[in-house]
């Protein structure tokens, strides 16, 4: 199913297979769980990273998922009924406000930023920045270092690490809101 979705919407999906357990584990390990009460995952897809968020969430943080694809979002809602699930990452702030949730402590993203138009990418980065509390975390993986400059303009990049055991290998950007 994931491969089929990729063939139909390669700019939205970004990869031919879901994130590996190595990538998912590394992303979730970067979360400062002791500081996290509200966390969002953007581009939750098949739940490859969501599974690790759920198993690592020992502090009971509320989890909010964003997934554009109707089929994948319905599957996520079935598999993770304890998490709130929305469709549009460009509406993070509006969804948080409408559901009486405060600013996010952390955002984990699997969105393929560089596949998006520059204007859409900038809108999304503004939405992410505005939805995070001061000093909140933004953790994103990308398949290249092309997003470094765009992220540096909005965030303090604390670390960039390579996960070679993913197809394709991926870079994890661990950032903080300035």
Secondary structure, DSSP 8 states (H G I E B T S, - for coil): -HHHHHHH-HHHH-SSS---HHHHHHHHHTS-GGG-SEEEEES-TTSTTHHHHHHH-TT--EEEEE---HHHHHHHHHHTTTSEEES-GGGHHHHHHHTT---EEEEEE---GGGS-HHHHHHHHHHHHHHEEEEEEEEEEESSSTTHHHHHHHEEEEEEEEE-SSSS-EEEEEEEE-
